[in-house]
């Protein structure tokens, strides 16, 4: 029996053009959810993992599969449905899972044979058994998995073309931020794998650098922090010789022992959601750790950096509290905090979030020609109607933010500071130059979006800004799942 597991590309993003831009290699993350599914699949199946971010293959020339499994974020839904149509025309059943299929299962069922919602570990064996019997059901509902017994992902099934390996050690997030779908999909309980199992899987990863895809590696409570320290000690003892980056909340900076252990275990970078430079903005999204009384972001960032760890910070633009000038304000705040890398994203109402419910009920979804407009839900297009910024306004603000933070003089100062403090200057250089190159990838797509979707702002009398056609604004390329750099769901919800 032959199984194809496919991670669709997004044609607007252009990550699959690895040969055209060497920087793309540093922005393509392994499809860990499909690797985890492969780990759940018995050896009687011949498995192929196809990541279209490395290039779209000639499916007709490949051996015909008995079933195709497709994952996908909302931004990948269009391509997922195209692929499903191609395989179904050839008589191949298509199973779709992942966060979009979970949140929009009725829509997905119009395009595929079967939908798997939630985490697939508990139902995947049933799906494959039903495929063999020719009795696939329309819907399989997965539940939250006991990670203590989860199978390791199959890292051997991917080509050696990624800059980063990938691993997951926890699932779930109790913060439940308004813009984030993690809690809806993975729950609010902080679940974690056995440390021994994590170490064993780490040892199967070929890449020297690894992305730990946990939504929050260290958690929020003392027992979560204790577990993270235990994991780091085990990594040190195992002498993995890996450098890794992870997503955490700013409370990582509050524990010196935690930072020291993380650095000794190989941590070279942390991705932290700062979300807004204003207290009103933080209150709007419900980022409780960031509004803690007396929090000094610059001091917190510096405490992390003193351990040789780079800090990438994420901000959201388009909050109801944001007004003209927010682009400059975010860039200056990121510089003031001392961030090594800045990732600013548009407030995006993703299905399954509280933000989606709020904006949909108020008719504030701008890109609403579904499923066609799903391709714009990458967090890098202004798909909503923002309270104080028109479509053209917010594009201009984003352009100002990027040009300010990533101007060459500021990049030189940041890299020189990293070199002087011996804080991974080469990684910082690659990150900054990759991001600067990334800003130039999809100008045409951005202009087309503005032309087809631009509308005046909904509540303010502030006149809209203009986009100069000779100096177009430039989008970044990122992906959804809260404000994270991962490009596929980590838990095997397909």
Buried (B, 14 or more C-beta within 10 A) or exposed (E): BBBBBBBBBBBBBBBBEBEEBEBBBBBBBBBBBBBBBBBBBEEEBEBBBBBBBBBBBEBEEEEEBBBBBBBBBBBBBBBBBEBBEBBBEEEBBBBBBBBBBBBBBEBBBEBBBBBBBBBBBBBBEBBBEBBEEEEBEEEBEBEBBEBEEBBBBBBEBBEEEBBBBBBBBBBBBBBBBBBBBBBBBBBEEBBBBEBEBBBEBBEEBEBEBBBBBBBBBBBBEEEBBEBBBEBBBBBBEBEBEBBBBBBBBBBBBBBEEBBBBBBEBBBBBBBBBBBBBBEEBBBBBBBBBBBEEEBEBEEBBBBBBBBBBBBBBBBBBBBBBBBBEBBBBBBBBBBEBBBBBBBBBBBBBBBBBBBBEEBBEEEBBBBEEBBEBBBBBBBBBBBBBBBBBBBBBBBBBBBBBBBBBBEEEBBEEBBEBBBEEEBBBEBBBBBBBBBBBBBEBBEEBBBEBBEEBBEBBBEBEBEBBEBEEEEBBBBBBBBBBBBBBBBBBBBBBB
